């Protein structure tokens, strides 16, 4: 459980992100313990959090990296990651981003369309290089998560549909400057039930059997990420259920001899180690609602406004034994700038500090300057 140094917080300008590096290290150690002895490789998904200090800790732990933009590749390189540890995904890679990846000899491009495959081949040929490629497959599996973060259905924009896969593989293998090394999958995010991952394993087994019947084998299988975290009671599960997650693949996916299994985990690595710290500006009592107005807004943590997500909220400065129900809202001129409705907190006053838990993923990285606000700062436990 994170210990919040209230005396230190009193001297800092709010809102800001606070990261428990001990929890981050414990999370990474648990992850590594569950893949030890298996041909597994984990790429950290930079889109979850690109704070330089966080990237440094992840690099020191020996993880690889997953990027979805040229900017993320630049951030990874600046943090000390080598090109051969970078997997580059995304449906809309620009020519300059492809050039950047080729210039740094990245591990793999996760390709999402035939036109993209052809452009990579063309640019690689012009450089006299061969690009390592994995084809992203849309397995048409419903991950039963929020519609904004599901990615594995036919109606989603990601990947190659199963009906087209055989032709695309054949096309890739015919290209002079493409080295097809594997298949890539990703079915969605914040998945708490392992059944969709088991379904993915079954689908991959079928696909591999079909290609092996044609004499085609792949060096790597990349199953993406998607493992969720406990937003409701973060103190109950500060480290995600890595054992059950990895056991699902160990027990259900039939890897071939010499084949590697790659993962792209983000939220499950950094989600619980980060919190948004905000100060109460005003408590406004109405006839049917009591409002706690804080200095953080949707510009600092957009998930509640964007996904209707809920983060556990704690008042760490009130000593009151009595509680009240409040709507927790921010200062942005939008009705959607709300963190919680009817949140039960100790009686709260102006100047109190609130903690919004489980904000280490898709918090700071999605902050913006709407209303010309400053971006939130970041501080660390050590």
Wavefront OBJ file of the C-alpha trace (Angstrom):
o trace
v 0.000 0.000 0.000
v 1.340 3.425 -0.949
v 2.308 5.727 1.919
v 1.418 9.323 1.054
v 3.799 11.920 2.618
v 1.223 14.586 3.453
v 3.771 17.015 4.920
v 5.736 16.913 1.675
v 2.581 17.409 -0.377
v 1.724 20.632 1.486
v 4.693 22.362 -0.108
v 3.858 21.299 -3.680
v 1.627 22.901 -6.270
v -1.393 20.743 -7.056
v -2.547 18.870 -9.032
v 0.342 16.475 -9.596
v 1.050 12.799 -10.149
v 2.757 10.834 -7.409
v 4.488 7.535 -8.234
v 5.317 4.790 -5.763
v 8.514 3.370 -7.259
v 8.673 0.558 -4.707
v 5.293 -0.675 -5.914
v 6.413 -0.350 -9.534
v 9.498 -2.451 -8.826
v 7.471 -5.056 -6.913
v 5.028 -5.259 -9.827
v 7.789 -5.772 -12.377
v 9.466 -8.401 -10.184
v 6.197 -10.344 -9.903
v 5.779 -10.179 -13.673
v 9.330 -11.406 -14.295
v 8.961 -14.246 -11.781
v 5.943 -15.545 -13.716
v 7.719 -15.689 -17.083
v 11.017 -17.073 -15.819
v 12.014 -20.228 -17.643
v 9.610 -19.670 -20.534
v 10.348 -18.295 -24.026
v 8.353 -15.190 -23.152
v 9.287 -11.546 -23.748
v 7.376 -8.552 -22.374
v 7.289 -5.228 -24.212
v 6.149 -2.336 -22.023
v 3.411 -0.322 -23.808
v 4.648 3.278 -23.747
v 1.145 4.620 -24.421
v 0.238 3.838 -20.796
v 2.837 6.199 -19.333
v 5.882 7.818 -20.933
v 7.223 9.666 -17.894
v 11.039 9.542 -18.308
v 11.599 8.287 -14.753
v 9.073 5.493 -15.266
v 10.705 4.521 -18.572
v 14.112 4.489 -16.876
v 12.886 2.078 -14.185
v 11.356 -0.211 -16.809
v 14.530 -0.197 -18.890
v 16.637 -1.017 -15.826
v 14.352 -3.989 -15.191
v 15.236 -5.383 -18.616
v 11.858 -5.186 -20.332
v 11.469 -4.457 -24.040
v 9.239 -1.711 -25.436
v 6.029 -1.333 -27.454
v 5.431 1.937 -29.330
v 2.486 3.253 -31.353
v 3.996 6.471 -32.709
v 7.274 7.995 -33.779
v 7.164 10.193 -30.695
v 7.032 7.117 -28.486
v 10.014 5.649 -30.337
v 11.934 8.881 -29.669
v 10.941 8.739 -25.973
v 12.059 5.101 -25.739
v 15.402 5.823 -27.387
v 15.936 8.827 -25.083
v 15.319 6.533 -22.099
v 18.082 4.219 -23.331
v 16.110 1.462 -25.022
v 17.849 -0.001 -28.065
v 16.123 -0.215 -31.410
v 16.173 -3.998 -31.401
v 13.898 -4.006 -28.325
v 11.167 -1.879 -29.953
v 7.960 -3.245 -31.469
v 6.078 -0.573 -33.450
v 2.298 -0.873 -33.842
v -0.471 1.404 -35.080
v -2.865 1.595 -38.022
v -1.564 4.917 -39.357
v 2.248 4.899 -39.422
v 3.540 7.853 -41.431
v 6.457 7.638 -43.860
v 8.637 9.607 -41.438
v 7.774 7.214 -38.603
v 8.591 4.193 -40.763
v 11.887 5.822 -41.711
v 12.609 6.449 -38.029
v 12.004 2.790 -37.212
v 14.189 1.583 -40.053
v 16.963 4.036 -39.178
v 17.136 2.510 -35.704
v 16.752 -1.115 -36.871
v 13.741 -1.725 -34.653
v 12.808 -5.263 -33.680
v 9.520 -5.369 -35.548
v 6.772 -3.424 -37.304
v 3.327 -4.750 -36.344
v 1.599 -4.251 -39.705
v -2.149 -3.617 -39.845
v -2.992 -3.377 -43.569
v -1.748 -4.394 -47.010
v -1.090 -0.764 -48.061
v 1.067 -0.277 -44.964
v 2.984 -3.477 -45.755
v 3.685 -2.219 -49.273
v 4.848 1.201 -48.065
v 7.237 -0.362 -45.531
v 8.633 -2.609 -48.263
v 9.114 0.390 -50.570
v 10.824 2.560 -47.957
v 13.027 -0.320 -46.767
v 14.096 -1.043 -50.355
v 15.088 2.592 -50.855
v 17.314 2.327 -47.774
v 18.781 -1.020 -48.749
v 17.278 -2.582 -45.621
v 14.972 -5.466 -44.778
v 12.169 -4.708 -42.316
v 11.109 -7.268 -39.712
v 7.323 -7.482 -39.738
v 4.557 -9.184 -37.791
v 1.061 -9.118 -39.245
v -1.586 -7.957 -36.823
v -4.545 -10.300 -36.960
v -8.063 -9.316 -35.983
v -9.266 -12.562 -34.335
v -12.903 -11.405 -33.975
v -12.979 -12.028 -30.215
v -15.165 -9.949 -27.892
v -13.121 -8.978 -24.816
v -16.267 -7.678 -23.024
v -14.650 -4.369 -22.152
v -15.576 -0.717 -22.827
v -16.433 -0.104 -26.489
v -13.673 2.521 -26.738
v -10.950 0.055 -25.741
v -12.011 -3.148 -27.471
v -9.848 -3.857 -30.504
v -10.369 -7.470 -31.587
v -13.733 -7.434 -33.365
v -14.320 -7.281 -37.117
v -15.987 -3.884 -36.650
v -12.782 -2.405 -35.174
v -10.222 -0.594 -37.298
v -7.298 -2.752 -36.198
v -5.572 -5.630 -37.953
v -6.198 -8.028 -40.828
v -9.450 -10.023 -40.837
v -9.106 -13.794 -40.662
v -10.596 -14.247 -44.129
v -7.787 -12.177 -45.657
v -4.910 -13.450 -43.538
v -3.654 -16.263 -45.770
v -3.394 -13.974 -48.808
v -1.638 -11.263 -46.797
v 0.926 -13.730 -45.417
v 1.615 -14.980 -48.933
v 1.957 -11.394 -50.165
v 4.379 -10.493 -47.358
v 6.533 -13.550 -48.023
v 6.830 -12.523 -51.673
v 8.304 -9.102 -50.864
v 12.030 -8.572 -51.257
v 12.501 -6.173 -48.341
v 10.087 -7.684 -45.827
v 11.051 -10.383 -43.338
v 7.818 -11.817 -41.942
v 8.697 -13.034 -38.455
v 5.346 -13.472 -36.766
v 1.697 -12.811 -36.056
v 0.440 -10.112 -33.711
v -2.842 -9.976 -31.780
v -4.457 -7.572 -29.317
v -8.098 -7.979 -28.301
v -8.628 -5.012 -25.984
v -7.760 -3.348 -22.703
v -8.757 -3.557 -19.005
v -9.709 -7.232 -19.287
v -10.321 -8.835 -15.884
v -11.688 -12.197 -17.017
v -9.112 -14.608 -18.467
v -11.696 -16.361 -20.647
v -11.131 -13.988 -23.621
v -7.408 -14.759 -23.425
v -8.190 -18.484 -23.456
v -10.363 -17.900 -26.525
v -7.456 -16.060 -28.116
v -5.164 -19.022 -27.426
v -7.658 -21.365 -29.098
v -7.895 -19.083 -32.127
v -4.101 -18.827 -32.432
v -3.787 -22.623 -32.201
v -6.240 -22.966 -35.102
v -4.415 -20.359 -37.179
v -1.014 -21.941 -36.589
v -2.343 -25.378 -37.512
v -3.713 -23.997 -40.772
v -0.427 -22.359 -41.725
v 1.705 -25.339 -40.711
v -0.396 -27.473 -43.069
v 0.929 -25.167 -45.801
v 4.508 -25.403 -44.521
v 4.494 -21.881 -43.032
v 5.904 -21.303 -39.536
v 6.383 -18.127 -37.505
v 9.281 -17.211 -35.229
v 7.145 -15.180 -32.842
v 3.570 -14.957 -31.673
v 2.655 -11.627 -30.069
v -0.550 -11.663 -28.013
v -0.523 -7.966 -27.150
v -1.662 -6.902 -23.700
v -5.002 -6.135 -22.114
v -4.639 -7.387 -18.532
v -6.655 -5.091 -16.273
v -6.207 -3.769 -12.750
v -8.495 -3.404 -9.737
v -9.790 0.169 -9.876
v -12.504 -0.418 -7.282
v -10.297 -1.572 -4.373
v -6.690 -0.853 -5.418
v -5.293 -1.624 -1.950
v -6.747 -5.149 -2.196
v -4.795 -5.910 -5.366
v -1.900 -3.442 -5.765
v -0.091 -5.990 -7.978
v -2.228 -7.488 -10.771
v -2.971 -11.196 -11.087
v 0.022 -12.001 -13.290
v 0.091 -15.681 -12.337
v -3.435 -16.392 -13.580
v -2.811 -14.317 -16.709
v 0.417 -16.024 -17.754
v -0.889 -19.443 -16.693
v -3.705 -19.002 -19.206
v -1.145 -18.881 -22.010
v 1.078 -21.578 -20.526
v -1.861 -23.976 -20.316
v -3.737 -23.160 -23.522
v -1.353 -21.863 -26.195
v 0.602 -24.480 -28.141
v 3.911 -22.831 -28.944
v 6.042 -24.518 -31.566
v 9.651 -25.560 -30.977
v 11.901 -22.504 -30.918
v 8.966 -20.105 -31.006
v 8.835 -17.018 -28.769
v 5.708 -15.580 -27.163
v 5.639 -11.783 -26.843
v 3.374 -9.632 -24.676
v 2.672 -5.891 -24.736
v 1.597 -4.932 -21.211
v 1.125 -1.351 -20.058
v -1.681 -0.648 -17.606
v -0.949 -3.749 -15.515
v 2.658 -2.626 -15.013
v 2.188 1.041 -14.104
v -1.510 1.511 -13.306
v -1.443 1.026 -9.542
v 1.850 2.788 -8.822
v 0.551 6.229 -9.817
v -1.950 8.531 -8.096
v -3.291 11.980 -8.922
v -3.034 14.325 -5.953
v -5.460 17.246 -5.898
v -6.473 19.910 -3.409
v -10.022 20.923 -2.492
v -10.869 24.444 -3.633
v -14.439 24.690 -2.411
v -17.201 22.627 -0.855
v -20.547 23.740 -2.264
v -23.663 22.459 -0.542
v -26.824 22.338 -2.627
v -30.395 21.242 -2.045
v -29.930 17.764 -3.538
v -26.169 17.523 -4.064
v -23.008 18.438 -2.208
v -20.082 19.271 -4.469
v -16.369 19.030 -3.738
v -14.640 21.243 -6.288
v -10.979 20.315 -6.695
v -8.116 21.910 -8.613
v -7.631 18.847 -10.842
v -9.809 18.505 -13.884
v -10.436 16.351 -16.917
v -7.345 18.016 -18.365
v -5.270 16.159 -15.760
v -7.161 12.845 -15.678
v -9.535 12.364 -18.606
v -10.583 8.737 -18.068
v -13.758 9.525 -16.050
v -14.957 11.992 -18.701
v -13.892 9.846 -21.668
v -14.766 6.311 -20.478
v -17.045 7.032 -17.497
v -14.273 5.330 -15.546
v -14.161 5.500 -11.764
v -11.012 5.893 -9.677
v -11.117 5.202 -5.961
v -10.879 8.559 -4.163
v -9.450 9.081 -0.690
v -9.257 12.159 1.521
v -5.838 11.840 3.161
v -5.998 15.022 5.262
v -9.404 14.834 6.955
v -9.556 13.318 10.433
v -13.337 13.455 10.649
v -15.130 10.289 11.731
v -18.277 11.497 10.006
v -18.851 11.013 6.304
v -20.794 12.782 3.584
v -21.654 11.976 -0.001
v -20.201 14.354 -2.557
v -19.956 14.808 -6.289
v -16.241 15.334 -6.975
v -15.860 17.832 -9.806
v -13.116 19.890 -11.414
v -12.803 23.498 -12.616
v -13.049 22.887 -16.387
v -15.915 24.548 -18.245
v -17.490 21.236 -19.250
v -20.305 19.339 -17.525
v -18.348 16.118 -18.118
v -15.568 17.401 -15.829
v -16.623 15.098 -13.010
v -14.586 12.433 -11.213
v -17.335 10.801 -9.147
v -20.981 11.034 -8.128
v -22.180 10.415 -4.570
v -18.667 9.540 -3.399
v -18.628 8.863 0.339
v -15.746 10.687 2.032
v -14.933 11.961 5.511
v -16.412 15.437 5.994
v -14.282 17.455 3.603
v -13.127 21.074 3.721
v -11.273 23.592 1.600
v -7.558 22.765 1.491
v -7.958 19.008 2.013
v -5.881 16.687 -0.154
v -7.634 14.033 -2.206
v -5.912 11.052 -3.798
v -7.278 9.563 -7.005
v -5.877 6.060 -7.014
v -4.856 3.780 -9.897
v -3.884 6.703 -12.137
v -0.458 5.498 -13.247
v -1.776 4.384 -16.640
v -3.525 6.718 -19.092
v -3.355 9.557 -16.581
v -0.357 11.825 -16.973
v 0.239 10.694 -20.577
v -3.264 11.883 -21.622
v -3.100 15.236 -19.820
v -3.850 18.258 -21.976
v -3.913 22.062 -21.906
v -7.585 22.723 -22.591
v -8.674 26.014 -20.966
v -4.939 26.950 -21.247
v -4.221 25.025 -18.071
v -0.761 23.954 -16.990
v 0.156 20.317 -17.324
v 0.384 18.474 -13.986
v 3.805 17.853 -12.469
v 5.158 14.514 -11.287
v 6.893 13.438 -8.087
v 8.272 10.121 -6.879
v 8.543 8.171 -3.658
v 12.347 8.069 -3.896
l 1 2 3 4 5 6 7 8 9 10 11 12 13 14 15 16 17 18 19 20 21 22 23 24 25 26 27 28 29 30 31 32 33 34 35 36 37 38 39 40 41 42 43 44 45 46 47 48 49 50 51 52 53 54 55 56 57 58 59 60 61 62 63 64 65 66 67 68 69 70 71 72 73 74 75 76 77 78 79 80 81 82 83 84 85 86 87 88 89 90 91 92 93 94 95 96 97 98 99 100 101 102 103 104 105 106 107 108 109 110 111 112 113 114 115 116 117 118 119 120 121 122 123 124 125 126 127 128 129 130 131 132 133 134 135 136 137 138 139 140 141 142 143 144 145 146 147 148 149 150 151 152 153 154 155 156 157 158 159 160 161 162 163 164 165 166 167 168 169 170 171 172 173 174 175 176 177 178 179 180 181 182 183 184 185 186 187 188 189 190 191 192 193 194 195 196 197 198 199 200 201 202 203 204 205 206 207 208 209 210 211 212 213 214 215 216 217 218 219 220 221 222 223 224 225 226 227 228 229 230 231 232 233 234 235 236 237 238 239 240 241 242 243 244 245 246 247 248 249 250 251 252 253 254 255 256 257 258 259 260 261 262 263 264 265 266 267 268 269 270 271 272 273 274 275 276 277 278 279 280 281 282 283 284 285 286 287 288 289 290 291 292 293 294 295 296 297 298 299 300 301 302 303 304 305 306 307 308 309 310 311 312 313 314 315 316 317 318 319 320 321 322 323 324 325 326 327 328 329 330 331 332 333 334 335 336 337 338 339 340 341 342 343 344 345 346 347 348 349 350 351 352 353 354 355 356 357 358 359 360 361 362 363 364 365 366 367 368 369 370 371 372 373 374 375 376 377 378 379 380 381 382
